[in-house]
Structures are given as structure tokens and as C-alpha cells.
Amino acid sequence: MRCYGSIPASFLKGRFFSGKWSILTNLTDLAHENTLIRSPLTRMFARNKTSVCTRYFVFISLILAFIISLFVTSPAAANQADTSNDGSASPSTHAQINTSSVRIHVLPFLWMDAIVLESNGHFAMVDSGEDNDFPSGNDPRYPLRSGITRNQGVEDEVIAYLRSLGVTPQNFDFYIGTHPHSDHIGTADEIINAFKPALVYTPYYDDSIVTNPANLWDNQYVYDHLMMAAQNNGARIIQTFDTSLTTQVSDIPLDDGTYVGNPVITLGNATIEIMNYQHNLDAGVNDCNDYSWGVLVSAYGKKAFLAGDINNYHGDEDRLAAQLGRVDLLKLGHHGALHSNTANFLQSLRPHIAIVTGNYRGINSQAADLLESFNTAVFTAEDAANLNRQAIVVTISSQGITSNMQDNQLLLRLRNTSPIVLASINGVPTIQNGWVAQTTTSQNPTYYWFDNSPYATESSWIKDKGSWYYLKDNATMARGWQQVDGSWYWLDNSGAMLANRWIKVSGVWYYLKSNGAMATGWQNNWGTWYYLDPQSGAMREGWQLINNQWYYLNYDSGDMATGWKHINGSWYYLRASGAMHTGWGKINGSWYYLNPSGAMATGWKLVNGSWYYLRSSGAMATGWLKVAGSWYYLNPSGAMATGWKHINNEWYYLKSSGAMHTGWLKLNNTWYYLNSSGAMVTGGATIDGVWYTFNASGALQ
């Protein structure tokens, strides 16, 4: 049958041709033709027009074929010497390798596909990765849209690798671009220009096909550059397939200048089949991935499927699963992403080897789980780059299927969901026990713990050789501060948990309890109290208000002060509990008054309406006290006396200021005389040479 695949009728209408035998000469001028014929019936009609001149074209093509045969050497004849390369050494190293084997070279670029097919001196490519070319935005056909990849081109590396294999224009049979995304065909024009394949296979594209403007990027730009390169190098472009063709490609072009091809292609000892091309683009697509081609490579009873960016939004993987069955090698679709590599697809294919053009973390979790359960050997572009492989090379021969990645090295892969870290040897999950170190560019390697499992332990404490270690939720061994179940722990540089000790971190002291948890609040160590910040655990120093009480923690040592403490020129009294005392306090038999600030009072102090005198030591004075030349009497309570006071059988009069009165005193129209000692006179007394008489109450007679 003939299948018209994914090409709208506008392409058949002669969009890239000015005449029957001109080769895409007017691509640039007609790239924005507005009239598109999309009906499949119209498409068929356009093709049937070619039958009118069939005899004329057959005559012309026979003459051209005869002339070409005089000048063109076959690829097989041009490549008798073996130029095979396993991706890890120069071509000359492998000059003796059996040329009958089939090799698939997946170049180790992240998030782009560049795959070389090699068999019996013949070469081809399936996609070739990004290039450094992108739209400037000056041409309205090619806007500089958001999301366009820039400055990540690999064209030089791809061309150099092809040349290292011995690829030339004489042995480079064909190029397949699975779909018009720059991470797949960005370099197509450079590869076609350098190696001039006779055949170029790629699905039709026009920006009008994509219904979601956010997914346009530079699709038109890279597609048109591929088509122009094919035009300029005389390649036949195949976008439509007919499985009944007895030749590789039809001799007569369609009106649009492309050719009908058989999807089954021979490359040396390998059979290459383009798959998933049966798409009707009349209704458009959300994204070019929705009509990505896949490529099946078959040789020696083995099958390898290169899935491009095929997804399952429209059931493509389900259909392919039924067609493909078990395969030996699978290049995961869309770099391992979600919505590609679905469960039914992987369960049907159950590959022995899987390749990811990205890193292991890019594989969606369901796909990773399934591949691991199959014990599939998974190799990633990141692995190959880290191992200094020029490519992941899979060799298919009569002896079986092997890879240059199977070198018995232990690799630790990061998954995108828990369990995060997978240990593998030769790409297969491998049980490990104990510590496994992963060397990085940093000074300290990263350590993981395995407990009889291919998966590293996560979010758990483990005890090894008497020390406790914590494995974080990313499975790495914790160092420094680590919060676990609401408590903080400190793990030293070896990962061992410290406990029952003080540690100083960034100039701050912390205390770790016997279980290793960081202490907070009050902490008693060997009879001394310390206060650790309730949130940070940092040891507090100086004045601290805790539960409405002031405490003083000595600087440097952090221990809680008790008793008298001289701070910034003032004395404070800290009780046995450490709380700062205020108000009256009897200490060692003496009374002291501590101001509301806690500072010890000295001198006169009015407290609750009474005056008290606190000596320079702060001790409250009682009894007679001479201050500034005046005598005062302080009651046993310490309160200053005023008025008449009977002391030791003598009467004294204390003024309202508290100062003791001497000399004549008139109270209530009665005169009294108080001698120089302040004692009231009774009986007779000569005062200033005059005799006076006073009664028993001291009143003058």
C-alpha cells in the first residue's frame, strides 16, 4: 500500500519546485505560501497528476540514471577498509573489528538526539542535535521566539565524530530527521552539507500545523534549513511512504519535488524501518512531538527501536507496542520524559538495553521503576560524558548485542523520585552494602549508605562502628546541622553525630544532649545552668528576659550568675534561681533595696512614703546616722523617724526632714529646749547665762 503519512497537499502542489526536475530551487521565496490544500482526496489527486507524463519521465530518468552511474561510486565500494569506532578510542584502534556487525552510536549530549547507524562500511544518521544557528528575528518568517535554544550547538562535535568513524559523502547513505525540533534536526543542514546523503527522510512541517503558538519556537527555521541543505546537495527528500515499492525510493518525484519511499531501508547488514509516520495533519497538532517518527533497526535477529520524541497522547505508543513486541535496545522517547515511555509500551518492549539522551533523573518515575524491575541495562548521555565516552555504542552481531558502557564500573544514578539514588553496574541495578562514596569536584566526596539494596538509604539514622549517621531525604550523608523530627543535630565532617558536649559553630556555642539533639532553654551541666535560645539553640550571654524574669549569663562562659554581680558600674543581686532581685531583700543579715532596674540603691531612698538610708555598701541603716552634718534616726525598720522620739530614756525631736533638732523649739505655743546632743531638757538649766525651769514633759515653766 502507499501511505501519504504526514504531508499536507500544499506540499504536493509544488511548493518547493518551479518545474518537474528543478530541485527545491524556490524554497526561500515560497516558504510562506498561504494557500494550503489539506484534504487527503486532494492530496491523492495531486499525486495522480504525475501519471499523465509517466512515460516521458521514465525516458528522461533512464537517461539520467545511465549518466549518473558513470560517475558515482557505490558506498560499499568506496569503503572496503573498516572504519568502525566503539566511541572510546580512535578509528585506527578498531581497524580489525568485524565489518559485518551493526553499530548504533548515540552521542552523549544532554537533551538532544544525535544517533549514527553503521553497518558494513555504510553510515546513516537519525537526528543530529542542536546547532548554534538560530533566528535573528529580522526575517518575519522566523521570529525570535521565547524558548528558542541558543549557543548550545554541537555541530562541530558531531561532524568530528562522524569523520573519526571514516564517514564521507561516498558512504553516508541517508539522514533521518524524526521531527522538526532543533534538539533533533538543528544540525541537519550542517550534516547534509558536510556528508551529502543521497536520501533525506523527514516529516513535512509548516508553522500552521502547530495549534499551540507556545510550541512554535524555531521549528520552521530548522526545518527550512534542512530542506534547503537537501535541495542544494541534490538529495531526494522522502516524506511519504509506500510499502509496496520494490525500490528504496520512487524514480519520479511528486509535484512537490519530494519522492515516495519505502519505509524499509537497507544499510549494510541492517534493516532500517521508519515507523509511526501515519499521521493526518489536516487538523493540526499541539506539538511536533505528536507526530515524531521512530526508527527500528534490525540485524541478526535483534531489534533496536529509536523512539525519537514519540509520546502517547494520541495512542502512538500503544499502536507501536503491538507492532514491535520485545526489543533488545530502546532509545527512550523524548529523553525519558513523562507521557512518553508509558507503562504498556515498556511492558510490551521490555528492552535488554535502554538509552536516555539526558540523565537518569530525566526518566519519568514510572518508566524508571519498570526498567529497573526488568533489570534493563540503562545508559545515559550523562553517564557516557562522565566516563569520557565519545558515544554510547551498541554493537549487534551474530554473537549477540553488547555496549561499550558495560565495563563493570559502579555508577550511582539520581532518580527523580524516592528512592533517589540507584547503584548500577553495567547499567543494571546492583545490590550494595555499607558506605559508597561518589567523588565530585568538591573537596569532600558524597557518601551514601546501602543496606543490602540497590537503592541508597534515605531519611534514616544508621549506626556504623559505634557512631550514628543520618542519611538525608536525598540519600546523601548529612554533615553539619541537620533537623530530624523537629530536633537539630550536629554531624561532624565524617558524618558522625556528636552528643553530650559543647560545640562552637561560627563563633557560637551550642550544647548537644546525650541523644545528640541540640539543647534549648535552660540546661544544667555539672551543676551550672546555661540558657540556650529556644529557637536557634545558641548559648545566651548577658542580660536575658525569660518568662518575665531577668537573668544574667556571664559573657564567654555563658553560665548563669547568682549572688551579687557588679555590672556596668552597678550592683545587682541574682537569687539562687538566677532571677534578678528587685525591692527589699535581706541578704546575709542585712537589708538592701534593689531598684526596679535591679540596680542596688545607696543613699536616701523613698519607699512607699517612707525614707530609708542605704549605706555605700547598699545595706539599710538603722539607729542614729549622721549625714551631711545632721543627725537622723532610722527606726529598726529602717524608716526615717520624724517628730518626738524617745530613745534610750531621752526625748529627741526630729524635724520633718528627719534631721535632729537642737536649741529652742516652739511647738503648739510651748517652748522646749534640746541640748547639743539633741536630748530634751527637763528641770532647771542655765541657758546663755539665764536660769530656766522645764517640767517633766520638757515644757518651759
C-alpha positions as a printed Julia matrix, in Angstrom:
701×3 Matrix{Float64}:
  0.0     0.0     0.0
  1.04    3.65   -0.37
  0.87    5.82    2.74
  0.96    9.6     2.48
  1.87    9.91    6.11
  2.06   13.41    7.5
  2.34   15.61    4.42
 -0.47   18.08    3.59
 -1.45   18.52   -0.02
  0.06   22.02   -0.2
  3.47   20.4    -0.25
  2.37   18.24   -3.18
  1.27   21.34   -5.02
  4.79   22.29   -5.96
  5.69   24.49   -3.02
  9.4    23.82   -3.35
  9.58   23.36   -7.14
  9.43   25.65  -10.16
  9.42   22.69  -12.57
  9.36   18.92  -12.73
 13.1    18.45  -12.45
 14.29   21.52  -10.55
 15.37   20.59   -7.05
 13.72   22.87   -4.46
 15.05   25.99   -6.15
 12.4    28.32   -4.81
 12.24   27.21   -1.16
 13.03   30.66    0.23
 10.6    32.56   -1.97
  7.7    30.18   -1.37
  8.24   29.37    2.3
  5.21   31.44    3.24
  2.76   30.43    0.55
 -0.67   30.97    2.06
 -2.75   28.53    0.04
 -2.7    25.04    1.56
 -4.64   22.08    0.25
 -5.19   19.77    3.19
 -7.8    17.27    2.0
 -6.49   13.71    1.65
 -8.58   13.37   -1.55
 -6.96   16.48   -2.99
 -3.62   15.04   -1.96
 -4.35   11.86   -3.92
 -5.46   13.85   -6.92
 -2.28   15.88   -6.86
 -0.26   12.7    -6.9
 -2.23   11.15   -9.73
 -1.38   14.1   -11.95
  2.1    12.69  -12.22
  0.83    9.61  -14.09
 -0.08   11.73  -17.14
  3.54   12.22  -18.04
  4.81    8.9   -16.75
  6.31    7.69  -20.0
  8.05   10.98  -20.59
  9.56   10.98  -17.12
 10.6     7.33  -17.36
 12.5     8.05  -20.55
 14.28   11.06  -19.03
 15.04    9.23  -15.78
 16.59    6.26  -17.62
 18.97    8.6   -19.43
 19.87   10.4   -16.19
 20.38    7.13  -14.34
 22.8     5.93  -17.02
 24.8     9.16  -16.87
 24.95    9.17  -13.06
 26.11    5.54  -12.99
 29.21    6.52  -14.96
 30.37    8.94  -12.27
 29.11    7.74   -8.9
 30.92    5.03   -6.94
 28.71    2.9    -4.67
 29.1     3.45   -0.91
 30.1    -0.17   -0.38
 32.87    0.0    -2.95
 34.19    3.24   -1.52
 34.59    1.81    1.96
 36.36   -1.53    1.85
 38.51   -0.61    4.88
 36.78   -0.93    8.26
 36.31    2.42    9.98
 34.35    1.22   13.0
 34.69    3.01   16.32
 33.36    1.93   19.7
 33.25    5.51   20.94
 36.2     5.21   23.31
 39.26    5.28   21.04
 40.48    6.42   17.62
 39.21    4.6    14.49
 42.57    3.01   13.77
 42.36    1.11   17.04
 39.39   -0.8    15.67
 40.59   -1.5    12.16
 40.3    -5.25   12.69
 36.73   -5.27   14.02
 34.33   -7.45   12.02
 32.66   -5.15    9.5
 29.58   -7.35    9.36
 28.4    -6.12   12.76
 25.9    -3.32   13.14
 26.67   -0.4    15.42
 24.41    2.25   16.85
 26.31    5.28   18.14
 24.35    7.57   20.49
 26.36   10.73   21.04
 26.44   11.84   24.7
 24.64   15.18   24.5
 22.15   16.17   27.16
 18.56   16.66   26.0
 19.22   16.2    22.29
 19.36   13.22   19.93
 22.3    12.55   17.62
 22.49    8.91   16.54
 24.81    7.32   13.97
 23.97    3.99   12.31
 26.85    1.94   10.95
 26.98   -1.36    9.12
 29.38   -2.93    6.66
 31.0     0.35    5.72
 27.7     2.22    5.35
 26.57    5.05    7.58
 23.4     7.0     8.28
 22.06    9.31   10.97
 18.86    9.53   12.93
 18.72   13.14   14.12
 21.88   15.1    14.9
 21.23   17.54   17.76
 21.31   21.32   18.21
 23.4    23.76   16.28
 24.49   27.29   17.15
 22.34   28.84   14.46
 19.04   30.44   15.44
 16.71   33.08   14.02
 17.85   36.68   14.38
 14.24   37.85   14.29
 14.86   40.08   11.25
 13.03   37.71    8.9
  9.27   37.76    9.65
  9.06   34.09    8.73
 11.38   33.23   11.61
 10.55   35.24   14.76
 13.0    35.11   17.66
 10.53   33.45   20.0
 10.82   32.77   23.7
 12.2    29.32   24.44
 14.46   29.07   21.38
 17.67   27.3    22.33
 20.79   29.39   21.84
 24.51   28.74   21.96
 24.23   25.03   22.75
 25.2    23.75   19.34
 27.09   20.5    18.84
 27.58   20.59   15.07
 31.37   20.63   15.34
 31.4    17.66   17.71
 29.0    15.64   15.55
 30.94   16.27   12.34
 34.24   15.48   14.07
 32.83   12.22   15.41
 31.5    11.2    12.01
 34.88   11.88   10.45
 36.57    9.87   13.2
 34.42    6.94   12.06
 35.57    7.44    8.49
 32.27    8.84    7.24
 32.48   10.52    3.83
 29.96   11.66    1.23
 30.54    8.36   -0.53
 29.45    6.14    2.4
 26.86    8.34    4.14
 23.7     6.79    2.7
 20.86    8.72    4.29
 19.75   11.14    7.0
 16.53   10.76    9.03
 15.1    13.73   10.92
 12.39   12.36   13.18
 10.57   15.68   13.66
 11.25   19.42   13.3
 12.62   20.34   16.71
 16.04   21.93   16.98
 17.32   19.42   19.56
 16.88   16.78   16.85
 17.46   18.45   13.47
 19.13   21.75   14.35
 22.39   20.43   12.87
 20.71   18.68    9.92
 21.78   21.32    7.42
 25.41   21.16    8.59
 25.44   17.33    8.42
 23.8    17.26    4.99
 26.19   19.92    3.67
 29.22   18.05    5.04
 28.32   14.48    4.04
 25.79   14.91    1.21
 23.49   11.92    1.74
 21.58   10.8    -1.34
 18.38   10.42    0.67
 16.87   12.65    3.38
 13.83   11.46    5.32
 11.85   13.88    7.44
  8.15   14.62    8.04
  6.55   17.7     6.46
  6.29   20.83    8.56
  4.75   24.26    8.44
  4.05   26.55   11.4
  0.35   26.42   10.51
  0.31   22.76   11.56
  1.02   23.55   15.23
 -2.13   24.72   17.02
 -0.36   25.87   20.19
  1.65   29.05   19.47
  3.83   28.41   22.54
  5.24   25.34   20.77
  6.37   27.03   17.54
  9.89   28.01   18.69
 12.28   27.88   15.71
 10.64   24.82   14.14
 10.12   26.48   10.74
 13.65   27.81   10.75
 15.38   24.45   11.36
 13.03   22.61    9.02
 13.57   25.06    6.15
 17.33   24.92    6.67
 17.22   21.11    6.44
 15.16   21.31    3.24
 17.45   23.92    1.67
 20.53   21.83    2.51
 18.91   18.78    0.9
 17.99   20.89   -2.16
 21.44   22.36   -2.52
 23.11   18.95   -2.27
 20.78   17.16   -4.69
 19.32   14.81   -2.08
 16.0    13.11   -2.65
 13.59   14.06    0.12
 11.17   11.39    1.28
  8.15   12.39    3.35
  5.63    9.88    2.02
  5.84    6.1     2.11
  4.59    3.18    0.04
  5.33   -0.27    1.45
  4.69   -1.86   -1.96
  7.64   -0.13   -3.59
 10.18   -2.63   -4.84
 12.89    0.02   -4.8
 14.18    2.17   -1.98
 12.64    5.29   -3.47
 10.49    6.12   -6.47
 12.29    7.28   -9.58
  9.83   10.05  -10.35
  9.28   12.96   -7.99
  5.87   14.11   -6.91
  4.63   17.52   -7.94
  6.02   18.99   -4.73
  9.5    17.74   -5.56
  9.63   15.04   -2.87
  9.75   11.34   -3.52
  7.75    8.38   -2.31
  9.92    5.95   -0.41
  9.67    2.52    1.08
  9.82    2.88    4.91
 12.09   -0.18    4.99
 15.68    0.73    4.16
 18.77   -1.42    3.86
 22.01   -0.25    5.49
 24.77   -2.85    5.07
 23.64   -5.85    7.12
 20.95   -3.89    8.93
 17.33   -3.32    8.04
 16.09    0.12    8.95
 12.37    0.78    9.17
 10.77    4.18    9.68
  7.72    3.83   11.89
  4.91    5.99   13.3
  4.6     8.05   10.14
  0.86    7.52    9.63
 -0.46   10.87   10.85
 -3.1    13.1     9.32
 -2.0    16.67    9.93
 -5.1    18.32    8.49
 -6.46   19.0    11.98
 -3.07   20.18   13.21
 -1.07   19.08   16.24
 -0.34   20.61   19.63
  3.38   19.95   19.29
  5.74   18.4    16.75
  6.41   15.55   19.17
  2.83   14.45   18.43
  3.93   13.19   15.02
  7.54   12.22   15.67
  8.81    9.28   13.68
 10.53    6.28   15.22
 13.23    4.11   13.65
 13.54    0.33   14.01
 16.98   -1.21   13.4
 17.0    -4.98   12.85
 20.0    -7.26   12.41
 20.99  -10.81   13.37
 17.59  -11.45   14.94
 17.96   -8.41   17.24
 15.82   -5.29   17.29
 16.65   -1.75   18.36
 13.96    0.93   18.42
 14.9     4.6    18.38
 11.79    6.37   19.63
 12.56    9.98   18.7
 10.17   12.1    20.78
  7.17    9.81   20.36
  4.5    10.19   23.04
  1.19    8.53   23.79
 -1.2    11.48   23.8
 -2.92   10.01   20.73
 -2.11    6.34   21.35
  1.09    6.21   19.27
  2.99    4.14   21.83
  0.06    1.76   22.25
 -0.01    1.12   18.5
  3.77    0.71   18.35
  3.76   -1.67   21.3
  1.56   -4.06   19.35
  3.74   -3.73   16.24
  7.13   -4.01   17.88
  6.84   -6.59   20.63
 10.06   -7.36   22.51
 13.15   -5.35   21.55
 16.77   -5.65   22.55
 17.52   -1.92   22.6
 15.25    1.06   23.19
 16.28    4.67   22.86
 13.68    6.16   25.2
 11.25    8.65   23.7
 11.59   12.36   24.45
 14.69   11.9    26.63
 12.72    9.73   29.09
 10.05   12.34   29.79
  6.55   11.88   31.16
  3.81   10.99   28.63
  6.42    9.1    26.64
  7.71    5.64   27.63
  4.33    4.68   29.05
  3.76    1.52   31.08
  2.08   -0.53   28.33
  4.78    0.46   25.84
  7.66   -0.54   28.11
  5.98   -3.73   29.3
  5.49   -4.8    25.7
  9.02   -3.93   24.59
 10.88   -4.99   27.79
 14.27   -3.93   26.36
 17.54   -5.52   27.45
 19.27   -2.15   26.96
 17.77    1.32   27.2
 19.5     4.57   26.28
 18.49    8.02   27.52
 19.65   11.14   25.71
 19.69   13.02   29.0
 20.38   11.99   32.57
 18.82    9.32   34.74
 16.82   11.89   36.68
 15.1    12.87   33.45
 13.42    9.46   33.2
  9.86    9.69   34.47
  9.45    7.74   37.68
  7.06    5.13   36.31
  9.39    4.33   33.44
 12.41    4.16   35.76
 10.56    1.78   38.09
  9.62   -0.51   35.23
 13.07   -0.56   33.63
 14.64   -1.33   37.0
 12.14   -4.13   37.6
 13.08   -5.6    34.19
 16.79   -5.38   35.09
 17.21   -3.42   31.89
 20.71   -2.04   31.39
 20.1     1.72   31.24
 22.79    4.03   29.87
 22.5     7.8    29.8
 24.23   10.56   27.89
 25.37   11.94   31.23
 26.97    8.59   32.14
 28.85    8.48   28.86
 30.1    12.04   29.25
 31.25   11.35   32.81
 33.08    8.24   31.63
 34.71   10.18   28.77
 32.95    8.13   26.12
 32.69    9.79   22.73
 29.41    7.94   22.3
 27.32    5.15   23.71
 27.99    2.42   21.15
 25.79   -0.65   20.94
 27.11   -3.45   18.7
 24.77   -6.04   17.19
 26.4    -9.1    15.66
 25.88  -12.81   15.22
 27.34  -13.2    18.74
 24.65  -11.01   20.32
 24.36   -7.41   21.48
 26.96   -5.54   23.56
 27.76   -2.0    24.6
 30.92   -0.03   25.29
 29.28    1.07   28.55
 29.48   -2.42   30.03
 32.8    -2.01   31.82
 31.85   -3.22   35.33
 32.06    0.28   36.8
 29.75    1.1    39.68
 27.61    4.13   38.86
 25.31    5.99   41.23
 22.26    7.35   39.46
 19.98   10.09   40.74
 16.28    9.31   40.22
 13.58   11.99   40.13
 11.53   10.44   42.95
 12.26    8.37   46.03
 14.27    6.21   46.2
 16.59    8.91   44.89
 19.91    7.06   44.44
 20.31    3.85   42.46
 23.51    1.81   42.29
 24.15    0.09   38.99
 26.91   -1.88   37.32
 26.81   -2.21   33.55
 23.6    -0.21   33.67
 21.72   -2.78   35.77
 20.51   -2.2    39.37
 23.08   -3.82   41.67
 22.78   -4.56   45.4
 25.29   -2.74   47.61
 26.12   -2.83   51.32
 27.65   -0.17   53.53
 29.14    3.15   52.5
 29.61    4.06   48.85
 31.43    7.29   48.01
 30.8     9.35   44.92
 33.76   11.52   44.05
 32.93   15.02   42.91
 34.9    18.11   42.05
 34.42   19.33   45.62
 36.94   18.6    48.33
 34.69   16.14   50.13
 33.14   13.16   48.34
 29.42   12.47   48.76
 28.65    9.37   50.81
 25.63    7.09   50.52
 24.64    4.09   52.65
 23.25    0.9    51.17
 21.54   -1.77   53.24
 21.58   -4.87   51.04
 19.74   -2.97   48.31
 20.47   -1.23   45.01
 18.79    1.84   46.49
 20.57    4.12   48.95
 19.01    4.58   52.39
 17.04    7.82   52.81
 15.7     9.87   55.73
 17.08    7.45   58.31
 19.59    7.1    61.11
 22.12    4.31   60.76
 24.73    3.13   63.25
 28.13    2.11   61.96
 31.12    1.19   64.12
 29.61    2.78   67.2
 28.7     6.11   65.58
 25.36    7.39   64.38
 24.93    8.87   60.91
 21.96   10.44   59.22
 21.0     9.94   55.58
 19.01   12.85   54.25
 15.91   12.66   52.06
 18.21   12.85   49.01
 20.15    9.87   50.46
 23.36   11.85   51.0
 25.16   11.53   54.32
 24.42   14.59   56.42
 27.14   16.89   57.68
 26.77   19.94   59.9
 23.33   20.88   61.22
 20.52   18.51   60.36
 16.91   18.74   61.53
 15.25   15.41   62.15
 11.72   15.05   63.55
 11.77   18.58   64.89
 15.18   18.35   66.62
 18.52   19.64   65.4
 21.67   17.5    65.36
 25.28   18.27   64.53
 27.21   15.81   62.41
 30.93   16.34   62.01
 32.83   16.29   58.74
 32.98   12.5    58.86
 29.19   12.43   59.21
 29.28   11.1    62.79
 26.71   12.56   65.18
 28.18   14.39   68.2
 26.48   14.13   71.6
 26.77   15.17   75.26
 29.12   18.06   74.58
 29.51   21.73   73.81
 30.34   22.67   70.22
 31.28   26.04   68.79
 29.96   26.74   65.3
 30.67   30.04   63.54
 31.66   31.61   66.84
 28.5    30.48   68.68
 28.29   27.83   71.41
 25.67   25.06   71.35
 25.06   22.1    73.6
 24.23   18.64   72.3
 22.36   16.37   74.7
 23.14   12.74   75.34
 20.9    11.71   72.44
 22.66   14.2    70.16
 19.72   16.59   69.97
 20.59   20.27   70.29
 19.53   21.62   73.71
 17.25   24.63   74.0
 16.1    26.59   77.04
 17.69   26.0    80.46
 20.42   23.39   80.54
 22.23   22.19   83.67
 25.72   20.86   83.08
 27.74   19.63   86.01
 25.78   21.86   88.42
 25.94   25.01   86.3
 22.96   26.47   84.48
 23.06   27.78   80.92
 20.35   29.19   78.73
 20.12   28.17   75.07
 17.98   30.14   72.64
 14.61   28.35   72.28
 14.76   28.57   68.51
 18.4    28.61   67.41
 19.92   26.77   70.4
 22.67   29.41   70.6
 24.07   29.9    74.12
 22.82   33.22   75.51
 25.07   35.74   77.25
 24.45   38.93   79.24
 21.04   40.04   80.44
 18.18   37.8    79.31
 14.46   38.25   79.97
 13.0    34.78   80.39
  9.4    34.22   81.46
  9.23   37.83   82.68
 12.33   37.4    84.85
 15.74   38.89   84.21
 18.79   36.65   84.35
 22.42   37.38   83.8
 24.57   34.9    81.86
 28.26   35.55   82.15
 30.0    36.53   78.97
 32.29   33.95   77.32
 31.31   31.17   79.73
 27.51   31.6    79.46
 26.99   30.26   82.99
 24.12   31.75   84.96
 25.17   34.31   87.6
 23.91   34.11   91.22
 24.51   36.37   94.25
 25.98   39.84   93.97
 27.12   40.86   90.48
 28.77   44.16   89.56
 27.7    45.08   86.02
 28.47   48.34   84.23
 29.07   50.25   87.48
 26.04   48.94   89.39
 25.48   46.09   91.79
 22.75   43.53   91.19
 21.6    40.63   93.22
 20.72   37.37   91.48
 18.84   34.84   93.58
 19.81   31.2    93.82
 17.41   30.62   90.89
 19.37   33.21   88.9
 16.43   35.6    88.76
 17.36   39.22   89.33
 16.05   40.57   92.69
 14.13   43.85   92.97
 12.72   45.65   96.02
 13.71   44.88   99.62
 15.88   41.9   100.25
 17.59   40.61  103.37
 20.96   39.23  102.39
 23.43   37.84  104.91
 21.55   39.56  107.78
 21.36   42.99  106.13
 18.55   44.65  104.26
 19.12   46.01  100.76
 16.91   47.79   98.34
 17.17   46.86   94.64
 15.6    49.35   92.26
 13.06   48.18   89.65
 16.02   48.02   87.24
 17.67   45.62   89.67
 20.47   48.06   90.47
 21.26   48.25   94.21
 20.17   51.54   95.82
 22.5    53.69   98.0
 21.87   56.91   99.95
 18.39   58.21  100.72
 15.56   56.21   99.18
 11.84   56.97   99.44
  9.95   53.71   99.51
  6.18   53.53   99.97
  6.08   57.01  101.6
  8.99   56.41  103.98
 12.6    57.46  103.73
 15.4    54.97  104.13
 19.09   55.34  104.04
 21.23   52.76  102.26
 24.89   52.87  103.06
 27.54   52.81  100.33
 27.52   49.0   100.68
 23.8    49.1    99.99
 22.97   47.87  103.49
 20.0    49.62  105.07
 20.96   51.88  108.04
 19.12   51.83  111.43
 19.53   53.91  114.6
 21.42   57.21  114.72
 23.02   58.31  111.47
 24.91   61.47  110.73
 24.54   62.61  107.13
 25.97   65.83  105.77
 26.43   67.27  109.29
 22.96   66.38  110.51
 21.83   63.57  112.73
 18.97   61.31  111.72
 17.3    58.47  113.44
 16.29   55.38  111.45
 13.78   53.13  113.14
 14.57   49.41  113.43
 12.53   49.03  110.21
 14.93   51.44  108.59
 12.28   54.1   108.12
 13.49   57.61  108.99
 11.9    58.99  112.22
 10.24   62.45  112.44
  8.7    64.36  115.38
  9.23   63.34  119.05
 11.23   60.14  119.51
 12.01   58.51  122.86
 15.41   56.87  122.62
 17.37   55.36  125.49
 15.23   57.23  128.06
 15.77   60.52  126.28
 13.39   62.56  124.13
 14.53   63.86  120.77
 12.79   65.91  118.22
 13.34   65.06  114.5
 12.31   67.71  112.04
 10.09   66.89  109.06
 13.34   66.42  107.1
 14.36   63.84  109.71
 17.26   65.98  110.91
 17.62   66.04  114.77
 16.68   69.45  116.35
 18.88   71.25  118.9
 18.28   74.51  120.82
 14.95   76.26  121.46
 11.84   74.66  119.91
  8.34   76.13  119.96
  5.53   73.62  119.39
  1.86   74.47  119.89
  2.8    77.7   121.76
  5.02   75.73  124.11
  8.74   76.17  124.32
 11.19   73.3   124.62
 14.91   73.23  124.79
 17.02   70.43  123.27
 20.66   70.41  124.24
 23.58   69.92  121.89
 23.12   66.12  121.95
 19.53   66.63  120.88
 18.13   65.39  124.2
 15.15   67.36  125.58
 15.94   69.32  128.86
 13.76   68.86  131.96
 14.08   70.51  135.39
 16.33   73.63  135.71
 19.05   74.65  133.32
 21.19   77.75  132.69
 20.94   78.69  129.03
 23.02   81.57  127.72
 23.56   82.72  131.37
 19.82   82.63  132.25
 18.19   80.11  134.55
 15.13   78.32  133.11
 12.8    75.74  134.57
 11.19   72.96  132.5
  8.55   70.49  133.69
  8.77   66.73  133.27
  7.29   66.98  129.72
 10.06   69.45  128.81
  7.69   72.42  128.6
  9.17   75.75  129.79
  7.6    76.93  133.11
